[in-house]
Amino acid sequence: MAVGVFDLFSIGIGPSSSHTVGPMRAAAVFAGELKASGDLDRVASLRVDLYGSLAATGRGHGTMTAILLGLEGYHPERILPDEVEERLAAIAATGTLNLAGEVPLPYGESDMVLRPLTVLPRHTNGMTFTVSDAGGGVLHGATFFSVGGGFIVREGEEEAAQKELDESKKELPLPFRTAAELLGHCSAKGLSIGEIMMVNERASRSEQEIREGLLHIYSVMEGCVAVSLKREGLLPGGLKVRRRAPDWHERLLKEDTDRDPKYWQEWVNLIALAVNEENASGGRVVTAPTNGAAGIIPAVLYYALHFAPGMDKATQQDRDETIVKFLLTAAAVGVLYKEQASISGAEVGCQGEVGSASSMAAAGLAEVMGGTPGQVENAAEIAMEHNLGLTCDPIGGLVQIPCIERNAIAAAKAINAAKMALWGDGTHRVSLDEVIVTMRETGKDMSSKYKETAMGGLAVNVPEC
């Protein structure tokens, strides 16, 4: 199906969309196929091979445990953090995996083989699942790639998937692959970027369903912040990173008693930190468009709802309209990155995650602040232009340093990009399409050690303990 708003904003668990959500989803698909095949009762052994970036940083990203949950039949959008802890504790205590939720299967760490130096041709985030019978005969096997944002592709089905995608886009009233095409629709129809996205979304669901779904997405973002602000202590994983959001929130409540505009950046920083601390904890988050960049859009949307001109007098209906318009516009820009480049840190570096999210957020903010389609496109371009070349080098393979602070910095960049664009008339020298293509080419040229492999940058120059 064509990439839509609910593909780019999906509910899952932390800490990584490409290394946690995608692998869990792939494992769940494999388990479902095995169940449907009728061979489930014959399974005597399981083997999982992880390649490239999945193997190199999988432990810090929770890849192995996510796969175990997926093999038990759990899907990232439905499982709750309490269920995660309960099932992982049971597997560790018994050494038994409940395959597809039905068949107890002995499991040990040796059943998952890590191949960090082997990169499969399609993508660096590759994984192979194989199950055999008591005689060693292979019953079922499949290779999947986690290509960013929780999206997965099955080996051998790439062309078919692309053909299906192309066919589904033909069914859209106003299909677009480039910003130029998107702006062309806006000009021809007299619609905003968010309205173009709404027209396309209505091809598969009602407007009421779209609005309710987007408001639910934002409620999950708010819930993520609320949970994070109640947690204290250190983040898991061994780096001993202290949670800052609860203390910062307490201080802000004391210093800013009447939501003074001079504190806008402190509030934006807080929301971004809170979301990403919860993500680092394996909590429930919204991929926006990835887990590693999950704090940017909630933080900038928070700014739009609390600090944008006129919002102090806004009704609940006004606020809901702002949320829907913001997320639709951001998603339209997200489609451009999925179509022309990548949102995978393992493929193009953090410019594809934090950079894309910052660009999407800038567009959303510019739209709800009254920007023209040209100004909105300019805002998205400015934000990405100043994230070009951003590497992905998390220390210890954990989505903590520099990821958490990077979300706050990128949120501020998005707000500034929107403001700069709104002070212009929408005309600018560099187009969003040119920047997206540049991001893709920069990602191709970037050394693999700077693309989520824990082999360069901060990951090797800062000691883990």
JOBELTA-V574108 format. One record per pair of residues at least 4 apart in sequence whose C-alpha atoms are under 7 Angstrom apart, sorted by sequence separation. I is the first residue (numbers start at 1). J is the second residue. D is the distance in whole Angstrom. If there is no record, write none. Layout:
# JOBELTA-V574108
i	j	d
I	J	D
I	J	D
This chain:
# JOBELTA-V574108
i	j	d
3	7	6
4	8	7
5	9	6
6	10	6
16	20	5
17	21	5
18	22	5
19	23	6
20	24	6
21	25	6
22	26	6
23	27	6
24	28	6
25	29	6
26	30	6
27	31	6
28	32	6
29	33	6
30	34	6
31	35	6
32	36	6
33	37	6
34	38	7
35	39	7
39	43	7
50	54	6
51	55	5
52	56	6
53	57	6
54	58	5
57	61	6
58	62	6
59	63	6
62	66	6
63	67	6
64	68	6
65	69	6
66	70	6
67	71	6
68	72	6
69	73	7
70	74	5
75	79	6
79	83	6
80	84	6
81	85	6
82	86	6
83	87	6
84	88	6
85	89	6
86	90	6
87	91	6
88	92	6
89	93	6
90	94	6
91	95	5
98	102	6
99	103	5
107	111	7
120	124	6
132	136	5
133	137	5
146	150	7
147	151	6
154	158	7
157	161	6
158	162	6
159	163	6
160	164	6
161	165	6
162	166	6
163	167	6
164	168	6
165	169	6
166	170	7
177	181	7
178	182	6
179	183	6
180	184	6
181	185	6
182	186	6
183	187	6
184	188	6
185	189	6
186	190	5
191	195	6
192	196	6
193	197	6
194	198	6
195	199	6
196	200	7
197	201	6
198	202	6
201	205	7
202	206	5
205	209	6
206	210	6
207	211	6
208	212	6
209	213	6
210	214	6
211	215	6
212	216	6
213	217	6
214	218	6
215	219	6
216	220	6
217	221	6
218	222	6
219	223	6
220	224	6
221	225	7
222	226	6
223	227	6
224	228	6
225	229	6
226	230	7
227	231	7
244	248	6
245	249	6
246	250	6
247	251	6
248	252	6
249	253	6
250	254	7
251	255	6
252	256	5
253	257	6
256	260	6
263	267	6
264	268	6
265	269	6
266	270	6
267	271	6
268	272	6
269	273	6
270	274	6
271	275	6
272	276	6
273	277	6
274	278	6
275	279	6
276	280	6
277	281	6
278	282	7
279	283	5
287	291	5
289	293	7
290	294	6
295	299	6
296	300	6
297	301	6
298	302	6
299	303	6
300	304	6
301	305	6
302	306	6
303	307	5
304	308	5
307	311	7
310	314	7
314	318	6
315	319	6
316	320	6
317	321	6
318	322	6
319	323	6
320	324	6
321	325	6
322	326	6
323	327	6
324	328	6
325	329	6
326	330	6
327	331	6
328	332	6
329	333	7
330	334	6
331	335	6
332	336	7
333	337	7
334	338	6
335	339	6
336	340	6
337	341	5
338	342	5
344	348	6
345	349	4
348	352	6
350	354	6
351	355	4
352	356	5
353	357	6
354	358	6
355	359	6
356	360	6
357	361	6
358	362	6
359	363	6
360	364	6
361	365	6
362	366	6
363	367	6
364	368	6
365	369	6
366	370	7
367	371	5
371	375	5
372	376	6
373	377	6
374	378	6
375	379	6
376	380	6
377	381	6
378	382	6
379	383	6
380	384	6
381	385	6
382	386	7
383	387	7
384	388	6
394	398	6
399	403	6
400	404	5
402	406	6
403	407	6
405	409	6
406	410	6
407	411	6
408	412	6
409	413	6
410	414	6
411	415	6
412	416	6
413	417	6
414	418	6
415	419	6
416	420	6
417	421	6
418	422	6
419	423	6
420	424	7
430	434	7
431	435	6
432	436	6
433	437	6
434	438	6
435	439	6
436	440	6
437	441	6
438	442	6
439	443	6
440	444	6
441	445	6
442	446	6
446	450	7
449	453	6
455	459	6
456	460	5
457	461	6
458	462	5
15	20	7
16	21	6
17	22	6
34	39	6
35	40	5
50	55	5
58	63	5
59	64	7
69	74	6
70	75	6
74	79	6
91	96	5
98	103	5
99	104	6
119	124	5
132	137	5
133	138	7
146	151	6
147	152	6
153	158	7
170	175	7
176	181	5
186	191	5
191	196	6
202	207	6
205	210	7
235	240	6
278	283	5
279	284	7
286	291	7
288	293	6
289	294	7
303	308	7
306	311	6
314	319	6
337	342	6
338	343	6
345	350	5
350	355	7
351	356	7
366	371	5
371	376	6
394	399	6
421	426	7
449	454	7
454	459	5
455	460	6
14	20	7
34	40	6
58	64	7
91	97	6
98	104	5
99	105	6
120	126	6
132	138	4
133	139	6
146	152	5
169	175	6
176	182	6
186	192	6
234	240	6
235	241	6
279	285	6
288	294	5
305	311	6
306	312	7
337	343	7
342	348	7
394	400	7
395	401	6
449	455	5
450	456	6
454	460	7
97	104	6
98	105	6
131	138	6
132	139	5
145	152	6
146	153	7
186	193	6
234	241	5
235	242	6
287	294	6
345	352	6
394	401	6
449	456	5
450	457	7
13	21	7
96	104	6
97	105	5
131	139	6
144	152	7
145	153	5
234	242	4
235	243	6
286	294	6
344	352	6
345	353	6
394	402	6
12	21	6
96	105	5
97	106	6
131	140	6
144	153	6
145	154	6
233	242	6
234	243	6
288	297	7
343	352	4
344	353	6
367	376	6
394	403	7
96	106	4
97	107	6
130	140	6
131	141	6
144	154	4
186	196	7
233	243	6
342	352	6
343	353	5
366	376	5
95	106	6
96	107	5
130	141	4
143	154	6
144	155	6
174	185	7
232	243	6
95	107	5
129	141	5
130	142	7
143	155	5
279	291	7
95	108	6
129	142	5
343	356	7
363	376	5
366	379	7
128	142	6
129	143	6
232	246	7
305	319	7
363	377	7
128	143	4
231	246	7
127	143	6
128	144	6
229	245	6
230	246	6
363	379	6
127	144	5
229	246	5
362	379	5
363	380	5
126	144	6
127	145	6
276	294	7
362	380	5
126	145	5
275	294	7
276	295	6
337	356	7
125	145	5
126	146	7
275	295	5
360	380	6
125	146	5
249	270	7
359	380	4
362	383	7
123	145	6
125	147	7
248	270	7
273	295	7
334	356	7
359	381	7
272	295	4
271	295	7
272	296	6
359	383	5
72	97	7
245	270	6
358	383	6
359	384	5
72	98	5
173	199	7
174	200	6
334	360	6
358	384	7
72	99	5
73	100	5
173	200	6
272	299	5
333	360	6
71	99	6
72	100	4
73	101	6
172	200	5
245	273	6
271	299	5
356	384	7
71	100	6
72	101	5
245	274	5
331	360	7
355	384	5
330	360	4
383	413	6
172	203	6
268	299	5
330	361	6
383	414	6
268	300	7
355	387	5
330	363	6
243	277	7
329	363	6
330	364	5
383	417	6
19	54	6
268	303	6
329	364	5
382	417	6
351	387	6
327	364	6
351	388	6
326	364	4
351	389	6
379	417	5
19	58	7
326	365	6
351	390	5
379	418	5
23	63	7
27	67	6
31	71	5
350	390	5
351	391	7
20	61	6
326	367	7
349	390	6
350	391	5
19	61	6
20	62	6
24	66	5
28	70	4
31	73	6
326	368	6
349	391	5
350	392	5
379	421	5
20	63	5
23	66	7
24	67	5
27	70	5
28	71	5
264	307	7
325	368	7
349	392	5
378	421	6
19	63	5
23	67	6
27	71	5
16	61	6
24	69	7
25	70	6
28	73	5
229	274	7
236	281	6
15	61	6
20	66	6
24	70	4
28	74	6
225	271	7
228	274	5
235	281	6
261	307	6
322	368	6
375	421	5
28	75	6
228	275	7
345	392	6
375	422	6
378	426	6
225	274	5
228	277	7
25	75	6
225	275	5
228	278	5
375	425	7
381	431	7
385	435	6
24	75	7
25	76	7
224	275	6
371	422	6
375	426	4
381	432	5
384	435	7
388	439	6
24	76	7
358	410	6
362	414	4
366	418	5
374	426	4
380	432	7
354	407	7
358	411	6
361	414	6
362	415	6
365	418	6
374	427	7
389	442	6
224	278	7
378	432	7
381	435	7
21	76	6
358	413	7
359	414	6
362	417	6
363	418	7
377	432	6
354	410	7
358	414	5
362	418	5
366	422	7
393	450	6
397	454	6
392	450	6
393	451	7
396	454	7
55	114	5
391	450	5
392	451	5
393	452	6
55	115	6
56	116	5
224	284	6
293	353	6
297	357	7
391	451	6
392	452	5
394	454	7
55	116	5
224	285	6
292	353	7
293	354	5
296	357	6
300	361	6
304	365	6
393	454	6
41	103	7
296	358	6
13	76	6
48	111	6
49	112	6
50	113	6
51	114	6
52	115	6
53	116	6
290	353	6
393	456	6
395	458	6
396	459	6
12	76	5
47	111	5
48	112	5
49	113	5
50	114	5
51	115	5
52	116	4
221	285	7
293	357	6
297	361	5
393	457	6
394	458	7
395	459	4
12	77	5
35	100	7
46	111	6
47	112	6
48	113	6
49	114	6
50	115	6
51	116	5
52	117	6
220	285	7
221	286	6
393	458	6
394	459	5
11	77	5
52	118	5
393	459	5
51	118	6
52	119	5
32	100	7
51	119	6
289	357	6
396	464	6
31	100	5
288	357	7
395	464	7
53	124	6
54	125	5
52	124	5
53	125	6
54	126	7
51	124	7
52	125	6
51	125	6
52	126	7
51	126	5
50	126	6
51	127	6
50	127	5
221	298	6
49	127	6
50	128	7
49	128	5
48	128	6
49	129	7
48	129	5
47	129	6
48	130	6
47	130	5
46	130	6
47	131	6
46	131	5
45	131	6
46	132	7
45	132	5
43	131	6
44	132	6
45	133	7
43	132	6
44	133	5
43	133	5
44	134	5
42	133	6
348	440	7
349	443	6
341	436	7
348	443	4
340	436	7
341	437	7
347	443	7
348	444	6
340	437	7
342	440	7
337	436	7
341	440	5
349	450	7
349	451	5
348	451	6
349	452	7
347	451	6
346	451	5
345	451	6
346	452	5
292	399	7
345	452	6
215	323	7
215	324	7
214	324	6
292	403	7
296	407	5
300	411	6
295	407	6
296	408	7
299	411	6
211	324	6
293	407	6
296	410	7
296	411	5
300	415	7
26	144	7
280	399	6
280	400	6
23	146	6
22	146	5
26	152	7
277	404	7
18	146	5
22	150	4
276	404	5
18	147	6
21	150	5
22	151	6
18	148	5
22	152	6
198	328	7
17	148	6
18	149	6
194	325	6
197	328	6
273	404	6
17	149	5
18	150	5
197	329	7
273	405	7
17	150	5
194	328	5
194	329	4
197	332	6
272	407	6
273	408	6
193	329	6
272	408	5
149	287	6
269	408	5
149	289	6
149	290	4
148	290	7
179	336	7
178	336	6
177	336	6
177	339	6
1	164	7
2	165	5
1	165	5
2	168	6
1	168	5
2	169	5
60	237	7
193	373	6
192	373	6
186	373	7
183	373	7
149	343	7
148	343	5
149	344	7
148	344	4
4	201	7
147	344	6
81	283	6
81	284	7
124	346	7
124	347	7
239	464	6
239	465	6
179	432	7
179	433	6
178	433	6
15	279	5
14	279	4
15	280	5
14	280	6
15	281	7
14	281	7
15	282	5
14	282	4
13	282	6
14	283	5
13	283	5
14	284	6
17	287	7
13	284	4
14	285	7
12	284	6
13	285	6
12	285	6
17	290	5
11	285	6
12	286	6
17	291	5
11	286	5
12	287	7
16	291	5
10	286	5
11	287	6
15	291	6
16	292	6
9	286	6
10	287	5
14	291	6
15	292	7
9	287	5
8	287	7
9	288	5
8	288	6
9	289	6
8	289	5
53	346	6
5	328	7
8	331	7
5	331	5
18	344	7
3	335	6
60	396	6
61	397	6
60	397	5
61	398	6
60	398	5
61	399	7
57	397	5
15	399	6
57	453	6
56	453	5
57	454	6
56	454	7
53	452	6
53	453	5
